[in-house]
């Protein structure tokens, strides 16, 4: 048989983040899957059918893996395994490069399944690396592909990631549209589809919240909360509590926000995913500060975020967002010179930020300048904030910036 079947089986398993035990399910042990992957066992028809069900592929496509591999097959498999290894070690640029190369070889060999998986991995890697525009362009090719159009599971995954990409770009309305499309597909029949559905819900909630549509966001958080059971993995449950807490804070339900973020803090582990732990601490510090919660736990979240991002390697945008946490902490503690120094540096690099985040920075800069009696400069900052919020479609925040402008005008500034 050669190694074609085993290599391809391992590739598809890793692409779905499945362990050997999870792939084997109730019928085959992890050790037996290992034997298949290492070409020490030949797959039978029954095994092929079971593996196809677990991988959400047709039995005929899995059966095609049996036989000697061509040079193109071997090259695509090697590159796809390198891409997955780069992803696992957080080398997102390497993952994107290898995944795109694997996808090109698969396309040349008319292997559409491998092309889809590697293109999807490339988009996620590009997003993690901060290359949002390229990720969006590649994602559009996935959304238009016949495999996606014919499969609810693939369509769910593609729309969910497109929603996340649009959110990262500050295109809130587009993010909401893709999030709604993903959620409307439903949770499916497999653990993988259910996980994608939960991610879609989280992304949609984030987009609605950023757009100021808090009532709609809260309705979706209730659906998210209903998904948590005693059997929910700790990392997944922690992320759900994180999202619910975010919306509660922004709705000024501080008690509920603190409760959910405390649960998230207990469930999320830096050992499991340091990058997500860094993002959680950044998020909980952000919403605490926005709610005016200035206490040791908030400062601890800021420090954890700074440390974790320094370890995992932050994108330019993430670095600026973490600096904004420090700036807001200084502002709320009436340490205006420190806040202004950070905010003016961020303003010089505003093009690295999504429009709604750049709007937050400008609004905070206006607050700090006004507190320092530099009203003319504050007026400019508030004007910039309003324009950036409007560009992003964050209408409620644009109105808040307009309120600050009106107050300055009334004061005779």
MARVEXMAR-258242 format. One line per field, with one value per residue (C-alpha): residue number from 1; x, y, z; residue in one letter. Coordinates in pm, 1 decimal, m for minus. Layout:
pos	(NUM	...)
x	(X	...)
y	(Y	...)
z	(Z	...)
code	(A	...)
//
This chain:
pos	(1	2	3	4	5	6	7	8	9	10	11	12	13	14	15	16	17	18	19	20	21	22	23	24	25	26	27	28	29	30	31	32	33	34	35	36	37	38	39	40	41	42	43	44	45	46	47	48	49	50	51	52	53	54	55	56	57	58	59	60	61	62	63	64	65	66	67	68	69	70	71	72	73	74	75	76	77	78	79	80	81	82	83	84	85	86	87	88	89	90	91	92	93	94	95	96	97	98	99	100	101	102	103	104	105	106	107	108	109	110	111	112	113	114	115	116	117	118	119	120	121	122	123	124	125	126	127	128	129	130	131	132	133	134	135	136	137	138	139	140	141	142	143	144	145	146	147	148	149	150	151	152	153	154	155	156	157	158	159	160	161	162	163	164	165	166	167	168	169	170	171	172	173	174	175	176	177	178	179	180	181	182	183	184	185	186	187	188	189	190	191	192	193	194	195	196	197	198	199	200	201	202	203	204	205	206	207	208	209	210	211	212	213	214	215	216	217	218	219	220	221	222	223	224	225	226	227	228	229	230	231	232	233	234	235	236	237	238	239	240	241	242	243	244	245	246	247	248	249	250	251	252	253	254	255	256	257	258	259	260	261	262	263	264	265	266	267	268	269	270	271	272	273	274	275	276	277	278	279	280	281	282	283	284	285	286	287	288	289	290	291	292	293	294	295	296	297	298	299	300	301	302	303	304	305	306	307	308	309	310	311	312	313	314	315	316	317	318	319	320	321	322	323	324	325	326	327	328	329	330	331	332	333	334	335	336	337	338	339	340	341	342	343	344	345	346	347	348	349	350	351	352	353	354	355	356	357	358	359	360	361	362	363	364	365	366	367	368	369	370	371	372	373	374	375	376	377	378	379	380	381	382	383	384	385	386	387	388	389	390	391	392	393	394	395	396	397	398	399	400	401	402	403	404	405	406	407	408	409	410	411	412	413)
x	(0.0	286.8	240.6	m17.5	m321.6	m156.6	m10.9	m341.9	m532.8	m297.5	m325.1	m705.9	m709.2	m470.8	m663.8	m967.5	m768.4	m868.5	m667.9	m619.1	m867.1	m1126.8	m1085.7	m1122.8	m1435.1	m1597.3	m1487.1	m1109.1	m842.3	m585.9	m313.7	m500.2	m533.0	m158.8	m97.2	m306.4	m124.9	213.5	114.7	130.6	m233.3	m443.0	m783.6	m1089.4	m1412.4	m1575.6	m1282.1	m1292.5	m1665.1	m1621.6	m1327.0	m1522.6	m1805.5	m1564.0	m1392.4	m1717.9	m1598.4	m1748.7	m1625.6	m1514.4	m1283.9	m1122.3	m1090.1	m901.3	m616.7	m531.6	m255.7	81.6	113.0	232.6	508.1	242.9	52.0	365.5	462.0	117.7	108.2	453.6	369.3	32.0	194.1	456.7	176.7	m4.5	317.3	387.3	33.9	79.0	401.6	239.2	456.7	160.4	357.8	518.7	179.7	28.6	320.9	321.3	m58.7	m77.8	194.1	14.4	m312.1	m146.4	m8.8	m344.3	m521.5	m278.5	m348.8	m726.8	m748.0	m1023.6	m1059.3	m693.1	m711.7	m1006.1	m848.5	m514.1	m675.0	m882.7	m572.2	m395.1	m673.8	m670.6	m292.0	m304.8	m556.5	m339.7	m43.5	m244.0	m273.8	m648.0	m686.2	m517.8	m715.9	m1043.8	m946.0	m857.8	m1173.6	m1385.0	m1242.6	m1351.1	m1702.1	m1743.5	m1611.7	m1856.6	m1739.4	m1845.4	m2172.8	m2266.6	m2173.7	m2337.6	m2040.3	m1787.6	m2011.7	m2048.5	m1671.0	m1602.6	m1869.2	m1756.7	m1396.6	m1504.4	m1710.0	m1400.8	m1185.3	m1434.3	m1454.8	m1074.8	m1090.8	m1359.7	m1617.3	m1890.4	m2194.2	m2019.7	m1907.2	m2263.2	m2396.0	m2149.0	m2204.5	m2580.9	m2531.5	m2304.3	m2534.9	m2839.8	m2682.6	m2710.0	m2498.6	m2493.1	m2448.8	m2079.0	m1858.8	m1661.9	m1973.2	m2095.2	m1759.0	m1776.1	m2132.1	m2024.0	m1738.5	m1984.0	m2209.6	m1917.2	m1806.3	m2159.5	m2199.8	m1870.5	m1971.4	m2316.5	m2162.7	m1904.2	m2184.5	m2382.1	m2662.8	m2654.1	m3006.2	m2945.8	m2606.2	m2758.0	m3019.4	m2739.2	m2544.5	m2840.2	m2813.4	m2442.6	m2504.7	m2749.5	m2471.5	m2263.4	m2312.8	m2115.8	m1948.3	m1833.9	m1452.1	m1305.3	m1141.3	m1464.5	m1672.1	m1420.3	m1446.4	m1825.1	m1819.0	m1569.0	m1807.6	m2112.4	m1913.9	m1803.8	m2160.1	m2276.3	m2004.3	m2093.7	m2461.3	m2347.8	m2444.0	m2114.0	m2201.2	m2291.0	m1982.8	m1754.5	m1916.4	m1872.4	m1518.7	m1423.6	m1552.2	m1364.1	m1044.0	m1074.8	m1146.1	m903.9	m551.4	m234.7	m93.4	m375.3	m360.0	m137.5	m250.7	m619.2	m529.6	m349.8	m653.2	m886.3	m684.2	m675.3	m1052.4	m1138.9	m907.9	m1068.3	m1429.7	m1344.9	m1176.4	m1460.5	m1694.9	m1467.5	m1363.8	m1022.6	m907.9	m614.0	m781.1	m801.8	m435.1	m348.7	m535.2	m340.2	m9.2	m102.7	m199.0	127.5	333.4	146.1	149.5	524.2	568.6	341.9	437.4	181.2	79.0	130.3	m242.7	m238.3	63.6	m119.2	m435.7	m239.4	m83.9	m436.1	m513.6	m225.5	m331.4	m688.5	m560.4	m345.6	m637.1	m880.4	m618.1	m572.4	m218.1	m266.5	95.0	148.3	m185.1	m120.6	229.0	91.1	m213.6	m15.9	219.0	m81.5	m230.6	87.0	26.1	m353.8	m349.0	m246.0	m581.1	m930.5	m1140.8	m1357.6	m1050.5	m877.1	m1198.4	m1171.8	m813.6	m909.6	m1203.8	m984.0	m723.1	m994.5	m1098.9	m739.7	m675.0	m996.1	m900.1	m564.5	m747.4	m621.4	m967.7	m877.5	m677.9	m956.3	m1203.2	m983.9	m953.4	m1331.5	m1386.4	m1145.6	m1321.6	m1661.4	m1531.8	m1366.9	m1672.8	m1892.3	m1655.9	m1680.9	m2058.8	m2044.5	m2326.5	m2382.9	m2015.9	m2019.1	m2310.8	m2113.0	m1822.6	m2069.2	m2196.7	m1844.0	m1806.5	m2135.0	m2030.8	m1703.5	m1889.3	m2128.9	m1835.8	m1700.7	m1391.7)
y	(0.0	241.7	535.9	730.7	620.6	661.6	1003.1	1125.8	991.6	1172.7	1491.8	1492.0	1406.4	1690.5	1934.1	1865.1	1881.6	1524.7	1286.8	931.2	817.9	1070.8	960.2	594.5	665.9	368.5	118.8	157.1	224.6	503.1	240.3	92.1	435.9	476.2	147.9	272.0	605.6	433.5	185.5	m116.1	m211.4	m220.5	m46.3	m262.1	m139.3	m113.1	88.3	322.8	381.8	452.7	686.9	869.5	929.0	1057.1	1287.9	1399.6	1275.7	1037.9	676.2	688.5	984.7	800.7	484.0	683.3	728.7	359.0	296.3	437.4	813.3	1041.1	1298.2	1569.1	1372.9	1326.4	1691.0	1812.2	1574.5	1681.8	2049.6	2005.1	1826.5	2102.6	2361.1	2187.8	2159.3	2531.3	2611.1	2398.0	2583.7	2925.3	2992.7	3141.5	3284.5	2944.7	2775.7	3011.0	2968.4	2588.1	2563.9	2780.3	2572.8	2249.6	2390.0	2479.6	2126.9	1975.2	2196.3	2090.1	1727.4	1789.3	1700.8	1941.6	1816.9	1880.7	2213.0	2318.9	2212.3	2376.1	2696.0	2711.1	2660.5	2932.2	3182.2	3111.2	3141.4	3471.5	3603.5	3499.8	3668.5	3989.2	3971.6	4035.4	4170.0	3869.2	3634.1	3791.7	3758.5	3390.7	3325.7	3458.2	3185.9	2929.9	3073.1	3062.9	2707.0	2424.0	2214.2	2494.5	2560.4	2192.1	2136.4	2298.3	2199.7	2369.5	2670.8	2715.0	2711.9	2952.5	3207.1	3191.4	3273.6	3542.8	3700.8	3697.8	3847.7	4126.1	4198.0	4224.6	4475.5	4679.4	4601.5	4542.1	4516.7	4266.0	4067.9	4056.9	3939.0	3650.0	3566.1	3545.3	3322.2	3089.4	3068.3	3011.3	2690.2	2538.7	2319.9	2013.1	1651.0	1631.4	1768.7	1963.9	2134.2	2211.0	2370.0	2582.4	2683.5	2798.2	2996.6	3154.5	3254.2	3409.4	3604.6	3727.2	3838.1	4026.7	4203.7	4298.9	4427.3	4637.7	4778.5	4876.2	4626.9	4502.3	4361.7	4136.8	4037.5	3941.7	3719.6	3524.3	3499.9	3313.8	3057.2	3034.4	2987.9	2705.2	2519.6	2479.0	2144.0	1937.8	1760.7	2080.0	2092.2	2344.3	2556.2	2584.0	2659.0	2923.6	3099.4	3096.9	3254.4	3507.6	3617.9	3633.9	3839.0	4082.4	4160.9	4186.7	4442.2	4653.2	4638.2	4779.7	4460.1	4463.2	4189.7	3940.7	4040.0	3981.3	3644.2	3512.4	3643.0	3489.0	3153.9	3204.6	3281.3	2954.4	2747.7	2893.2	2763.5	2925.2	2574.4	2475.0	2782.2	3070.3	3285.8	3261.6	3317.0	3636.6	3749.4	3671.7	3880.1	4164.8	4140.7	4120.6	4414.2	4612.2	4566.7	4617.7	4947.5	5055.6	4992.8	5194.0	4891.1	5001.1	4737.8	4496.2	4221.9	4460.2	4551.8	4182.3	4115.3	4396.4	4254.9	3901.5	4024.9	4214.3	3913.5	3653.8	3864.1	3916.3	3538.0	3431.2	3721.4	3995.9	4151.7	4531.2	4580.6	4361.8	4550.5	4882.0	4741.1	4625.1	4974.4	5116.9	4912.1	5078.0	5419.1	5374.3	5248.9	5565.0	5786.5	5634.7	5678.3	6044.1	5983.1	6206.6	6255.7	5877.4	5825.4	6099.0	5972.0	5627.7	5756.3	5999.6	5714.5	5497.7	5779.6	5791.1	5425.9	5439.4	5283.6	4953.5	4938.9	4848.8	5166.7	5105.9	5036.8	5346.5	5529.5	5404.1	5531.3	5872.8	5901.0	5816.7	6062.7	6329.4	6247.5	6274.9	6597.8	6751.6	6650.4	6822.6	7142.1	7102.7	7149.8	7245.9	6925.8	6730.6	6863.9	6726.8	6390.3	6362.1	6455.4	6178.7	5931.2	6012.4	5968.4	5634.6	5496.9	5603.3	5431.7	5108.4	5123.2	5169.1	5420.9	5430.0	5505.7	5773.2	5932.0	5919.7	6101.0	6359.5	6410.6	6492.0	6739.3	6905.1	6935.2	7102.0	7346.4	7434.1	7497.5	7751.1	7551.9)
z	(0.0	67.2	300.6	97.7	297.8	636.3	556.2	418.1	718.0	957.0	753.4	763.4	1136.0	1225.2	1005.3	1224.8	1551.1	1638.8	1853.9	1734.2	2000.2	1883.7	1523.7	1619.1	1820.4	1991.5	1725.3	1688.4	1949.3	1927.4	1879.2	1581.3	1420.1	1475.7	1292.3	999.2	989.2	991.0	714.3	945.3	878.1	561.0	580.7	513.0	355.0	699.6	834.6	537.4	588.1	960.3	906.0	634.6	881.5	1146.2	895.7	728.7	389.1	135.5	161.9	m201.4	m135.0	157.8	m49.1	m314.0	m66.0	m91.7	m346.2	m431.5	m418.2	m697.0	m645.8	m627.2	m361.8	m154.5	m186.5	m82.7	212.7	329.5	303.2	474.1	768.7	789.3	785.3	1068.7	1270.1	1218.5	1336.6	1647.1	1732.3	1663.5	1359.0	1174.9	884.2	827.8	855.4	596.9	356.9	375.3	361.8	48.3	m117.5	m24.9	m159.6	m490.1	m532.5	m437.4	m690.8	m962.0	m870.4	m871.4	m501.3	m398.8	m41.5	41.4	m143.9	74.4	403.0	329.8	202.7	520.2	735.0	537.3	607.4	979.5	985.1	798.6	1050.7	1344.9	1174.5	1129.4	747.4	751.7	397.2	237.0	460.6	347.7	m20.1	23.4	225.7	m58.6	m285.5	m25.8	2.4	m376.3	m414.1	m502.4	m204.7	30.0	m146.9	m128.5	239.0	541.2	756.9	528.0	471.9	849.7	899.2	612.9	712.7	1077.8	989.1	742.1	1020.9	1244.6	968.2	902.5	1275.6	1291.9	1004.1	1176.8	905.1	1159.7	931.8	704.1	1009.0	1140.6	803.6	783.5	1150.1	1099.0	793.7	993.1	1295.3	1074.8	940.6	1288.1	1512.6	1285.7	1387.1	1474.4	1749.8	1489.4	1352.4	1703.5	1785.7	1469.3	1557.2	1903.2	1750.6	1506.3	1794.3	1979.8	1672.9	1600.9	1962.4	1941.9	1620.9	1750.9	2073.4	1891.1	1674.2	1986.7	1920.4	2278.3	2303.4	2001.6	2137.4	2472.3	2306.2	2139.2	2466.2	2612.9	2333.8	2407.5	2780.5	2709.9	2529.9	2849.6	3020.7	3269.4	2977.5	2803.1	2787.0	3031.1	2760.6	2561.3	2871.0	2974.8	2640.4	2662.8	3009.0	2874.0	2596.2	2826.0	3075.6	2805.0	2701.6	3064.5	3140.6	2838.5	2937.1	3274.3	3453.6	3639.7	3888.3	3614.8	3419.1	3715.9	3788.7	3434.9	3395.7	3730.5	3598.7	3273.2	3464.0	3655.1	3343.2	3089.3	3119.0	2983.5	2948.7	2710.1	2485.5	2591.7	2300.0	2395.4	2761.9	2660.5	2462.3	2753.1	2995.0	2745.0	2701.3	3070.7	3149.6	2867.0	2972.6	3340.7	3260.9	3032.4	3326.2	3555.5	3762.4	3891.1	4137.7	4182.7	3975.9	3679.0	3706.2	3733.5	3407.4	3236.1	3359.3	3254.9	2910.2	2870.4	2979.4	2773.9	2457.0	2497.5	2511.1	2223.9	2001.5	1942.1	1611.4	1583.0	1645.4	1957.5	2092.4	2053.5	2212.1	2517.0	2540.5	2538.4	2849.6	3032.1	2903.0	3028.4	3364.6	3397.3	3290.1	3541.5	3814.9	3714.8	3592.4	3288.7	3169.6	3153.0	2976.6	2721.7	2638.5	2554.8	2367.5	2152.8	2054.7	1965.7	1759.5	1549.5	1459.9	1429.2	1082.6	1244.4	1425.8	1308.6	1271.3	1579.9	1796.9	1658.1	1749.8	2108.8	2125.1	1988.4	2228.5	2527.6	2401.8	2388.4	2747.0	2870.1	2680.1	2813.7	3168.8	3110.2	2995.2	2638.2	2493.6	2137.1	2097.0	2267.2	2007.9	1727.0	1900.6	1949.1	1583.6	1478.6	1705.1	1557.3	1201.4	1279.4	1455.7	1164.9	919.1	1121.0	1152.6	1533.2	1536.1	1914.1	1974.5	1704.8	1889.8	2216.1	2048.6	1917.3	2273.6	2391.1	2103.5	2196.6	2560.8	2458.8	2236.2	2518.8	2750.0	2501.9	2407.5)
code	(X	X	X	X	X	X	X	X	X	X	X	X	X	X	X	X	X	X	X	X	X	X	X	X	X	X	X	X	X	X	X	X	X	X	X	X	X	X	X	X	X	X	X	X	X	X	X	X	X	X	X	X	X	X	X	X	X	X	X	X	X	X	X	X	X	X	X	X	X	X	X	X	X	X	X	X	X	X	X	X	X	X	X	X	X	X	X	X	X	X	X	X	X	X	X	X	X	X	X	X	X	X	X	X	X	X	X	X	X	X	X	X	X	X	X	X	X	X	X	X	X	X	X	X	X	X	X	X	X	X	X	X	X	X	X	X	X	X	X	X	X	X	X	X	X	X	X	X	X	X	X	X	X	X	X	X	X	X	X	X	X	X	X	X	X	X	X	X	X	X	X	X	X	X	X	X	X	X	X	X	X	X	X	X	X	X	X	X	X	X	X	X	X	X	X	X	X	X	X	X	X	X	X	X	X	X	X	X	X	X	X	X	X	X	X	X	X	X	X	X	X	X	X	X	X	X	X	X	X	X	X	X	X	X	X	X	X	X	X	X	X	X	X	X	X	X	X	X	X	X	X	X	X	X	X	X	X	X	X	X	X	X	X	X	X	X	X	X	X	X	X	X	X	X	X	X	X	X	X	X	X	X	X	X	X	X	X	X	X	X	X	X	X	X	X	X	X	X	X	X	X	X	X	X	X	X	X	X	X	X	X	X	X	X	X	X	X	X	X	X	X	X	X	X	X	X	X	X	X	X	X	X	X	X	X	X	X	X	X	X	X	X	X	X	X	X	X	X	X	X	X	X	X	X	X	X	X	X	X	X	X	X	X	X	X	X	X	X	X	X	X	X	X	X	X	X	X	X	X	X	X	X	X	X	X	X	X	X	X	X	X	X	X	X	X	X	X	X	X	X	X	X	X	X	X	X	X	X	X	X	X	X	X)
//
